[in-house]
Amino acid sequence: PTVSHHLSILVDAGFLSREKRGKWAWYRAVPERLEMLRSALRA
């Protein structure tokens, strides 16, 4: 598996958003989803 494969999994799960600009893709964390994950791990 490549980095792009793992990034796609995180996008599909909603933890990252992806913006394509030409041949490049920019990834950003989705804070709300990360907070949900943090809360679930604390429980």
ROSE-944971 format. One record per atom (N, C-alpha, C, O, CB): residue in three letters; chain; x, y, z; residue number from 1; atom name. Coordinates in nm, 4 decimals. Glycine has a CB too. Example, Ala and Ser with C-alpha at 12.3 -4.5 7.8 and 13.67 -1.06 7.14 Angstrom:
<pts>
<pt type="Ala" mol="A" x="1.3190" y="-0.5690" z="0.7800" seq="1" atom="N"/>
<pt type="Ala" mol="A" x="1.2300" y="-0.4500" z="0.7800" seq="1" atom="CA"/>
<pt type="Ala" mol="A" x="1.3200" y="-0.3300" z="0.7800" seq="1" atom="C"/>
<pt type="Ala" mol="A" x="1.4236" y="-0.3319" z="0.8465" seq="1" atom="O"/>
<pt type="Ala" mol="A" x="1.1308" y="-0.4473" z="0.9046" seq="1" atom="CB"/>
<pt type="Ser" mol="A" x="1.2850" y="-0.2250" z="0.7080" seq="2" atom="N"/>
<pt type="Ser" mol="A" x="1.3670" y="-0.1060" z="0.7140" seq="2" atom="CA"/>
<pt type="Ser" mol="A" x="1.2900" y="0.0030" z="0.7870" seq="2" atom="C"/>
<pt type="Ser" mol="A" x="1.3409" y="0.1138" z="0.8039" seq="2" atom="O"/>
<pt type="Ser" mol="A" x="1.4084" y="-0.0598" z="0.5725" seq="2" atom="CB"/>
</pts>
This chain:
<pts>
<pt type="Pro" mol="A" x="0.0826" y="-0.1208" z="0.0000" seq="1" atom="N"/>
<pt type="Pro" mol="A" x="0.0000" y="0.0000" z="0.0000" seq="1" atom="CA"/>
<pt type="Pro" mol="A" x="0.0864" y="0.1264" z="0.0000" seq="1" atom="C"/>
<pt type="Pro" mol="A" x="0.1914" y="0.1316" z="0.0641" seq="1" atom="O"/>
<pt type="Pro" mol="A" x="-0.0936" y="0.0003" z="0.1217" seq="1" atom="CB"/>
<pt type="Thr" mol="A" x="0.0419" y="0.2240" z="-0.0704" seq="2" atom="N"/>
<pt type="Thr" mol="A" x="0.1151" y="0.3491" z="-0.0808" seq="2" atom="CA"/>
<pt type="Thr" mol="A" x="0.0546" y="0.4543" z="0.0118" seq="2" atom="C"/>
<pt type="Thr" mol="A" x="-0.0527" y="0.4348" z="0.0689" seq="2" atom="O"/>
<pt type="Thr" mol="A" x="0.1154" y="0.3992" z="-0.2257" seq="2" atom="CB"/>
<pt type="Val" mol="A" x="0.1248" y="0.5643" z="0.0251" seq="3" atom="N"/>
<pt type="Val" mol="A" x="0.0739" y="0.6746" z="0.1071" seq="3" atom="CA"/>
<pt type="Val" mol="A" x="-0.0598" y="0.7224" z="0.0522" seq="3" atom="C"/>
<pt type="Val" mol="A" x="-0.1521" y="0.7499" z="0.1288" seq="3" atom="O"/>
<pt type="Val" mol="A" x="0.1755" y="0.7916" z="0.1117" seq="3" atom="CB"/>
<pt type="Ser" mol="A" x="-0.0709" y="0.7324" z="-0.0793" seq="4" atom="N"/>
<pt type="Ser" mol="A" x="-0.1965" y="0.7804" z="-0.1378" seq="4" atom="CA"/>
<pt type="Ser" mol="A" x="-0.3120" y="0.6859" z="-0.1064" seq="4" atom="C"/>
<pt type="Ser" mol="A" x="-0.4256" y="0.7303" z="-0.0897" seq="4" atom="O"/>
<pt type="Ser" mol="A" x="-0.1821" y="0.7964" z="-0.2895" seq="4" atom="CB"/>
<pt type="His" mol="A" x="-0.2841" y="0.5575" z="-0.0984" seq="5" atom="N"/>
<pt type="His" mol="A" x="-0.3875" y="0.4598" z="-0.0614" seq="5" atom="CA"/>
<pt type="His" mol="A" x="-0.4358" y="0.4859" z="0.0815" seq="5" atom="C"/>
<pt type="His" mol="A" x="-0.5561" y="0.4876" z="0.1072" seq="5" atom="O"/>
<pt type="His" mol="A" x="-0.3331" y="0.3145" z="-0.0744" seq="5" atom="CB"/>
<pt type="His" mol="A" x="-0.3420" y="0.5062" z="0.1740" seq="6" atom="N"/>
<pt type="His" mol="A" x="-0.3789" y="0.5317" z="0.3130" seq="6" atom="CA"/>
<pt type="His" mol="A" x="-0.4523" y="0.6648" z="0.3273" seq="6" atom="C"/>
<pt type="His" mol="A" x="-0.5469" y="0.6753" z="0.4054" seq="6" atom="O"/>
<pt type="His" mol="A" x="-0.2546" y="0.5306" z="0.4019" seq="6" atom="CB"/>
<pt type="Leu" mol="A" x="-0.4096" y="0.7658" z="0.2531" seq="7" atom="N"/>
<pt type="Leu" mol="A" x="-0.4802" y="0.8940" z="0.2567" seq="7" atom="CA"/>
<pt type="Leu" mol="A" x="-0.6227" y="0.8785" z="0.2055" seq="7" atom="C"/>
<pt type="Leu" mol="A" x="-0.7149" y="0.9393" z="0.2600" seq="7" atom="O"/>
<pt type="Leu" mol="A" x="-0.4053" y="0.9992" z="0.1735" seq="7" atom="CB"/>
<pt type="Ser" mol="A" x="-0.6417" y="0.7987" z="0.1027" seq="8" atom="N"/>
<pt type="Ser" mol="A" x="-0.7769" y="0.7750" z="0.0501" seq="8" atom="CA"/>
<pt type="Ser" mol="A" x="-0.8658" y="0.7077" z="0.1535" seq="8" atom="C"/>
<pt type="Ser" mol="A" x="-0.9843" y="0.7394" z="0.1633" seq="8" atom="O"/>
<pt type="Ser" mol="A" x="-0.7706" y="0.6893" z="-0.0763" seq="8" atom="CB"/>
<pt type="Ile" mol="A" x="-0.8103" y="0.6158" z="0.2301" seq="9" atom="N"/>
<pt type="Ile" mol="A" x="-0.8869" y="0.5504" z="0.3369" seq="9" atom="CA"/>
<pt type="Ile" mol="A" x="-0.9310" y="0.6533" z="0.4401" seq="9" atom="C"/>
<pt type="Ile" mol="A" x="-1.0455" y="0.6509" z="0.4851" seq="9" atom="O"/>
<pt type="Ile" mol="A" x="-0.8031" y="0.4390" z="0.4045" seq="9" atom="CB"/>
<pt type="Leu" mol="A" x="-0.8405" y="0.7440" z="0.4779" seq="10" atom="N"/>
<pt type="Leu" mol="A" x="-0.8746" y="0.8473" z="0.5762" seq="10" atom="CA"/>
<pt type="Leu" mol="A" x="-0.9775" y="0.9454" z="0.5203" seq="10" atom="C"/>
<pt type="Leu" mol="A" x="-1.0626" y="0.9940" z="0.5948" seq="10" atom="O"/>
<pt type="Leu" mol="A" x="-0.7486" y="0.9228" z="0.6199" seq="10" atom="CB"/>
<pt type="Val" mol="A" x="-0.9711" y="0.9750" z="0.3917" seq="11" atom="N"/>
<pt type="Val" mol="A" x="-1.0722" y="1.0605" z="0.3278" seq="11" atom="CA"/>
<pt type="Val" mol="A" x="-1.2071" y="0.9901" z="0.3301" seq="11" atom="C"/>
<pt type="Val" mol="A" x="-1.3083" y="1.0505" z="0.3654" seq="11" atom="O"/>
<pt type="Val" mol="A" x="-1.0317" y="1.0957" z="0.1816" seq="11" atom="CB"/>
<pt type="Asp" mol="A" x="-1.2089" y="0.8626" z="0.2925" seq="12" atom="N"/>
<pt type="Asp" mol="A" x="-1.3344" y="0.7860" z="0.2912" seq="12" atom="CA"/>
<pt type="Asp" mol="A" x="-1.3960" y="0.7768" z="0.4302" seq="12" atom="C"/>
<pt type="Asp" mol="A" x="-1.5183" y="0.7736" z="0.4437" seq="12" atom="O"/>
<pt type="Asp" mol="A" x="-1.3103" y="0.6454" z="0.2360" seq="12" atom="CB"/>
<pt type="Ala" mol="A" x="-1.3117" y="0.7725" z="0.5340" seq="13" atom="N"/>
<pt type="Ala" mol="A" x="-1.3602" y="0.7644" z="0.6718" seq="13" atom="CA"/>
<pt type="Ala" mol="A" x="-1.4032" y="0.9009" z="0.7252" seq="13" atom="C"/>
<pt type="Ala" mol="A" x="-1.4649" y="0.9092" z="0.8314" seq="13" atom="O"/>
<pt type="Ala" mol="A" x="-1.2525" y="0.7054" z="0.7617" seq="13" atom="CB"/>
<pt type="Gly" mol="A" x="-1.3710" y="1.0078" z="0.6522" seq="14" atom="N"/>
<pt type="Gly" mol="A" x="-1.4122" y="1.1412" z="0.6932" seq="14" atom="CA"/>
<pt type="Gly" mol="A" x="-1.3132" y="1.2139" z="0.7815" seq="14" atom="C"/>
<pt type="Gly" mol="A" x="-1.3438" y="1.3225" z="0.8307" seq="14" atom="O"/>
<pt type="Gly" mol="A" x="-1.5405" y="1.1328" z="0.7634" seq="14" atom="CB"/>
<pt type="Phe" mol="A" x="-1.1950" y="1.1575" z="0.8032" seq="15" atom="N"/>
<pt type="Phe" mol="A" x="-1.0953" y="1.2219" z="0.8888" seq="15" atom="CA"/>
<pt type="Phe" mol="A" x="-1.0128" y="1.3262" z="0.8142" seq="15" atom="C"/>
<pt type="Phe" mol="A" x="-0.9554" y="1.4160" z="0.8758" seq="15" atom="O"/>
<pt type="Phe" mol="A" x="-1.0033" y="1.1176" z="0.9483" seq="15" atom="CB"/>
<pt type="Leu" mol="A" x="-1.0069" y="1.3145" z="0.6823" seq="16" atom="N"/>
<pt type="Leu" mol="A" x="-0.9365" y="1.4111" z="0.5988" seq="16" atom="CA"/>
<pt type="Leu" mol="A" x="-1.0288" y="1.4572" z="0.4874" seq="16" atom="C"/>
<pt type="Leu" mol="A" x="-1.1186" y="1.3846" z="0.4448" seq="16" atom="O"/>
<pt type="Leu" mol="A" x="-0.8064" y="1.3503" z="0.5407" seq="16" atom="CB"/>
<pt type="Ser" mol="A" x="-1.0051" y="1.5800" z="0.4408" seq="17" atom="N"/>
<pt type="Ser" mol="A" x="-1.0719" y="1.6258" z="0.3195" seq="17" atom="CA"/>
<pt type="Ser" mol="A" x="-0.9649" y="1.6407" z="0.2121" seq="17" atom="C"/>
<pt type="Ser" mol="A" x="-0.8479" y="1.6646" z="0.2422" seq="17" atom="O"/>
<pt type="Ser" mol="A" x="-1.1496" y="1.7614" z="0.3431" seq="17" atom="CB"/>
<pt type="Arg" mol="A" x="-1.0058" y="1.6265" z="0.0878" seq="18" atom="N"/>
<pt type="Arg" mol="A" x="-0.9110" y="1.6327" z="-0.0239" seq="18" atom="CA"/>
<pt type="Arg" mol="A" x="-0.9590" y="1.7366" z="-0.1237" seq="18" atom="C"/>
<pt type="Arg" mol="A" x="-1.0764" y="1.7402" z="-0.1604" seq="18" atom="O"/>
<pt type="Arg" mol="A" x="-0.8953" y="1.4937" z="-0.0926" seq="18" atom="CB"/>
<pt type="Glu" mol="A" x="-0.8671" y="1.8203" z="-0.1667" seq="19" atom="N"/>
<pt type="Glu" mol="A" x="-0.8962" y="1.9198" z="-0.2700" seq="19" atom="CA"/>
<pt type="Glu" mol="A" x="-0.7973" y="1.8972" z="-0.3832" seq="19" atom="C"/>
<pt type="Glu" mol="A" x="-0.6762" y="1.9069" z="-0.3634" seq="19" atom="O"/>
<pt type="Glu" mol="A" x="-0.8871" y="2.0673" z="-0.2139" seq="19" atom="CB"/>
<pt type="Lys" mol="A" x="-0.8484" y="1.8675" z="-0.5007" seq="20" atom="N"/>
<pt type="Lys" mol="A" x="-0.7605" y="1.8441" z="-0.6152" seq="20" atom="CA"/>
<pt type="Lys" mol="A" x="-0.7378" y="1.9753" z="-0.6888" seq="20" atom="C"/>
<pt type="Lys" mol="A" x="-0.8317" y="2.0490" z="-0.7190" seq="20" atom="O"/>
<pt type="Lys" mol="A" x="-0.8206" y="1.7373" z="-0.7107" seq="20" atom="CB"/>
<pt type="Arg" mol="A" x="-0.6111" y="2.0025" z="-0.7167" seq="21" atom="N"/>
<pt type="Arg" mol="A" x="-0.5712" y="2.1208" z="-0.7937" seq="21" atom="CA"/>
<pt type="Arg" mol="A" x="-0.4793" y="2.0727" z="-0.9057" seq="21" atom="C"/>
<pt type="Arg" mol="A" x="-0.3599" y="2.0514" z="-0.8849" seq="21" atom="O"/>
<pt type="Arg" mol="A" x="-0.4994" y="2.2291" z="-0.7025" seq="21" atom="CB"/>
<pt type="Gly" mol="A" x="-0.5360" y="2.0564" z="-1.0224" seq="22" atom="N"/>
<pt type="Gly" mol="A" x="-0.4575" y="2.0030" z="-1.1335" seq="22" atom="CA"/>
<pt type="Gly" mol="A" x="-0.4169" y="1.8598" z="-1.1036" seq="22" atom="C"/>
<pt type="Gly" mol="A" x="-0.5016" y="1.7759" z="-1.0731" seq="22" atom="O"/>
<pt type="Gly" mol="A" x="-0.3327" y="2.0901" z="-1.1600" seq="22" atom="CB"/>
<pt type="Lys" mol="A" x="-0.2874" y="1.8317" z="-1.1123" seq="23" atom="N"/>
<pt type="Lys" mol="A" x="-0.2413" y="1.6963" z="-1.0837" seq="23" atom="CA"/>
<pt type="Lys" mol="A" x="-0.2094" y="1.6758" z="-0.9357" seq="23" atom="C"/>
<pt type="Lys" mol="A" x="-0.1728" y="1.5655" z="-0.8951" seq="23" atom="O"/>
<pt type="Lys" mol="A" x="-0.1189" y="1.6649" z="-1.1671" seq="23" atom="CB"/>
<pt type="Trp" mol="A" x="-0.2230" y="1.7799" z="-0.8556" seq="24" atom="N"/>
<pt type="Trp" mol="A" x="-0.1920" y="1.7730" z="-0.7128" seq="24" atom="CA"/>
<pt type="Trp" mol="A" x="-0.3190" y="1.7559" z="-0.6310" seq="24" atom="C"/>
<pt type="Trp" mol="A" x="-0.4273" y="1.7971" z="-0.6723" seq="24" atom="O"/>
<pt type="Trp" mol="A" x="-0.1168" y="1.8988" z="-0.6679" seq="24" atom="CB"/>
<pt type="Ala" mol="A" x="-0.3040" y="1.6946" z="-0.5147" seq="25" atom="N"/>
<pt type="Ala" mol="A" x="-0.4150" y="1.6823" z="-0.4200" seq="25" atom="CA"/>
<pt type="Ala" mol="A" x="-0.3680" y="1.7365" z="-0.2859" seq="25" atom="C"/>
<pt type="Ala" mol="A" x="-0.2607" y="1.7005" z="-0.2375" seq="25" atom="O"/>
<pt type="Ala" mol="A" x="-0.4639" y="1.5334" z="-0.4069" seq="25" atom="CB"/>
<pt type="Trp" mol="A" x="-0.4484" y="1.8227" z="-0.2266" seq="26" atom="N"/>
<pt type="Trp" mol="A" x="-0.4181" y="1.8826" z="-0.0969" seq="26" atom="CA"/>
<pt type="Trp" mol="A" x="-0.5098" y="1.8199" z="0.0065" seq="26" atom="C"/>
<pt type="Trp" mol="A" x="-0.6305" y="1.8090" z="-0.0155" seq="26" atom="O"/>
<pt type="Trp" mol="A" x="-0.4348" y="2.0382" z="-0.1001" seq="26" atom="CB"/>
<pt type="Tyr" mol="A" x="-0.4535" y="1.7787" z="0.1186" seq="27" atom="N"/>
<pt type="Tyr" mol="A" x="-0.5290" y="1.7119" z="0.2236" seq="27" atom="CA"/>
<pt type="Tyr" mol="A" x="-0.5324" y="1.7989" z="0.3478" seq="27" atom="C"/>
<pt type="Tyr" mol="A" x="-0.4348" y="1.8656" z="0.3821" seq="27" atom="O"/>
<pt type="Tyr" mol="A" x="-0.4686" y="1.5743" z="0.2556" seq="27" atom="CB"/>
<pt type="Arg" mol="A" x="-0.6477" y="1.7965" z="0.4146" seq="28" atom="N"/>
<pt type="Arg" mol="A" x="-0.6644" y="1.8699" z="0.5408" seq="28" atom="CA"/>
<pt type="Arg" mol="A" x="-0.7373" y="1.7816" z="0.6398" seq="28" atom="C"/>
<pt type="Arg" mol="A" x="-0.8234" y="1.7017" z="0.6028" seq="28" atom="O"/>
<pt type="Arg" mol="A" x="-0.7419" y="2.0034" z="0.5192" seq="28" atom="CB"/>
<pt type="Ala" mol="A" x="-0.7018" y="1.7970" z="0.7650" seq="29" atom="N"/>
<pt type="Ala" mol="A" x="-0.7727" y="1.7253" z="0.8711" seq="29" atom="CA"/>
<pt type="Ala" mol="A" x="-0.9112" y="1.7868" z="0.8878" seq="29" atom="C"/>
<pt type="Ala" mol="A" x="-0.9295" y="1.9067" z="0.8670" seq="29" atom="O"/>
<pt type="Ala" mol="A" x="-0.6932" y="1.7299" z="1.0056" seq="29" atom="CB"/>
<pt type="Val" mol="A" x="-1.0079" y="1.7045" z="0.9252" seq="30" atom="N"/>
<pt type="Val" mol="A" x="-1.1435" y="1.7504" z="0.9548" seq="30" atom="CA"/>
<pt type="Val" mol="A" x="-1.1552" y="1.7513" z="1.1076" seq="30" atom="C"/>
<pt type="Val" mol="A" x="-1.1752" y="1.6463" z="1.1687" seq="30" atom="O"/>
<pt type="Val" mol="A" x="-1.2549" y="1.6572" z="0.8866" seq="30" atom="CB"/>
<pt type="Pro" mol="A" x="-1.1428" y="1.8697" z="1.1698" seq="31" atom="N"/>
<pt type="Pro" mol="A" x="-1.1360" y="1.8776" z="1.3158" seq="31" atom="CA"/>
<pt type="Pro" mol="A" x="-1.2526" y="1.8107" z="1.3887" seq="31" atom="C"/>
<pt type="Pro" mol="A" x="-1.2329" y="1.7474" z="1.4924" seq="31" atom="O"/>
<pt type="Pro" mol="A" x="-1.1293" y="2.0203" z="1.3565" seq="31" atom="CB"/>
<pt type="Glu" mol="A" x="-1.3739" y="1.8246" z="1.3347" seq="32" atom="N"/>
<pt type="Glu" mol="A" x="-1.4905" y="1.7663" z="1.4022" seq="32" atom="CA"/>
<pt type="Glu" mol="A" x="-1.4784" y="1.6140" z="1.4109" seq="32" atom="C"/>
<pt type="Glu" mol="A" x="-1.5076" y="1.5544" z="1.5146" seq="32" atom="O"/>
<pt type="Glu" mol="A" x="-1.6202" y="1.8049" z="1.3282" seq="32" atom="CB"/>
<pt type="Arg" mol="A" x="-1.4354" y="1.5524" z="1.3018" seq="33" atom="N"/>
<pt type="Arg" mol="A" x="-1.4217" y="1.4055" z="1.3003" seq="33" atom="CA"/>
<pt type="Arg" mol="A" x="-1.3086" y="1.3608" z="1.3926" seq="33" atom="C"/>
<pt type="Arg" mol="A" x="-1.3199" y="1.2578" z="1.4591" seq="33" atom="O"/>
<pt type="Arg" mol="A" x="-1.3957" y="1.3547" z="1.1563" seq="33" atom="CB"/>
<pt type="Leu" mol="A" x="-1.1996" y="1.4377" z="1.3968" seq="34" atom="N"/>
<pt type="Leu" mol="A" x="-1.0891" y="1.4019" z="1.4853" seq="34" atom="CA"/>
<pt type="Leu" mol="A" x="-1.1307" y="1.4141" z="1.6312" seq="34" atom="C"/>
<pt type="Leu" mol="A" x="-1.0883" y="1.3345" z="1.7150" seq="34" atom="O"/>
<pt type="Leu" mol="A" x="-0.9670" y="1.4904" z="1.4574" seq="34" atom="CB"/>
<pt type="Glu" mol="A" x="-1.2135" y="1.5135" z="1.6618" seq="35" atom="N"/>
<pt type="Glu" mol="A" x="-1.2637" y="1.5283" z="1.7985" seq="35" atom="CA"/>
<pt type="Glu" mol="A" x="-1.3537" y="1.4113" z="1.8352" seq="35" atom="C"/>
<pt type="Glu" mol="A" x="-1.3489" y="1.3626" z="1.9482" seq="35" atom="O"/>
<pt type="Glu" mol="A" x="-1.3400" y="1.6609" z="1.8143" seq="35" atom="CB"/>
<pt type="Met" mol="A" x="-1.4360" y="1.3655" z="1.7411" seq="36" atom="N"/>
<pt type="Met" mol="A" x="-1.5208" y="1.2481" z="1.7669" seq="36" atom="CA"/>
<pt type="Met" mol="A" x="-1.4340" y="1.1257" z="1.7957" seq="36" atom="C"/>
<pt type="Met" mol="A" x="-1.4654" y="1.0470" z="1.8851" seq="36" atom="O"/>
<pt type="Met" mol="A" x="-1.6146" y="1.2202" z="1.6462" seq="36" atom="CB"/>
<pt type="Leu" mol="A" x="-1.3262" y="1.1094" z="1.7211" seq="37" atom="N"/>
<pt type="Leu" mol="A" x="-1.2350" y="0.9972" z="1.7433" seq="37" atom="CA"/>
<pt type="Leu" mol="A" x="-1.1693" y="1.0084" z="1.8800" seq="37" atom="C"/>
<pt type="Leu" mol="A" x="-1.1597" y="0.9095" z="1.9526" seq="37" atom="O"/>
<pt type="Leu" mol="A" x="-1.1279" y="0.9915" z="1.6332" seq="37" atom="CB"/>
<pt type="Arg" mol="A" x="-1.1242" y="1.1278" z="1.9156" seq="38" atom="N"/>
<pt type="Arg" mol="A" x="-1.0604" y="1.1490" z="2.0458" seq="38" atom="CA"/>
<pt type="Arg" mol="A" x="-1.1571" y="1.1155" z="2.1592" seq="38" atom="C"/>
<pt type="Arg" mol="A" x="-1.1187" y="1.0502" z="2.2563" seq="38" atom="O"/>
<pt type="Arg" mol="A" x="-1.0113" y="1.2947" z="2.0589" seq="38" atom="CB"/>
<pt type="Ser" mol="A" x="-1.2813" y="1.1596" z="2.1474" seq="39" atom="N"/>
<pt type="Ser" mol="A" x="-1.3819" y="1.1305" z="2.2499" seq="39" atom="CA"/>
<pt type="Ser" mol="A" x="-1.4085" y="0.9812" z="2.2604" seq="39" atom="C"/>
<pt type="Ser" mol="A" x="-1.4226" y="0.9284" z="2.3707" seq="39" atom="O"/>
<pt type="Ser" mol="A" x="-1.5120" y="1.2045" z="2.2195" seq="39" atom="CB"/>
<pt type="Ala" mol="A" x="-1.4154" y="0.9131" z="2.1476" seq="40" atom="N"/>
<pt type="Ala" mol="A" x="-1.4407" y="0.7686" z="2.1484" seq="40" atom="CA"/>
<pt type="Ala" mol="A" x="-1.3247" y="0.6929" z="2.2119" seq="40" atom="C"/>
<pt type="Ala" mol="A" x="-1.3463" y="0.5937" z="2.2816" seq="40" atom="O"/>
<pt type="Ala" mol="A" x="-1.4646" y="0.7176" z="2.0056" seq="40" atom="CB"/>
<pt type="Leu" mol="A" x="-1.2029" y="0.7384" z="2.1887" seq="41" atom="N"/>
<pt type="Leu" mol="A" x="-1.0867" y="0.6698" z="2.2457" seq="41" atom="CA"/>
<pt type="Leu" mol="A" x="-1.0748" y="0.6929" z="2.3959" seq="41" atom="C"/>
<pt type="Leu" mol="A" x="-1.0193" y="0.6093" z="2.4672" seq="41" atom="O"/>
<pt type="Leu" mol="A" x="-0.9594" y="0.7162" z="2.1765" seq="41" atom="CB"/>
<pt type="Arg" mol="A" x="-1.1263" y="0.8052" z="2.4443" seq="42" atom="N"/>
<pt type="Arg" mol="A" x="-1.1226" y="0.8340" z="2.5882" seq="42" atom="CA"/>
<pt type="Arg" mol="A" x="-1.2223" y="0.7490" z="2.6654" seq="42" atom="C"/>
<pt type="Arg" mol="A" x="-1.2000" y="0.7182" z="2.7825" seq="42" atom="O"/>
<pt type="Arg" mol="A" x="-1.1506" y="0.9815" z="2.6133" seq="42" atom="CB"/>
<pt type="Ala" mol="A" x="-1.3317" y="0.7111" z="2.6012" seq="43" atom="N"/>
<pt type="Ala" mol="A" x="-1.4396" y="0.6378" z="2.6691" seq="43" atom="CA"/>
<pt type="Ala" mol="A" x="-1.3998" y="0.4954" z="2.7010" seq="43" atom="C"/>
<pt type="Ala" mol="A" x="-1.4791" y="0.4204" z="2.7579" seq="43" atom="O"/>
<pt type="Ala" mol="A" x="-1.5652" y="0.6373" z="2.5837" seq="43" atom="CB"/>
</pts>
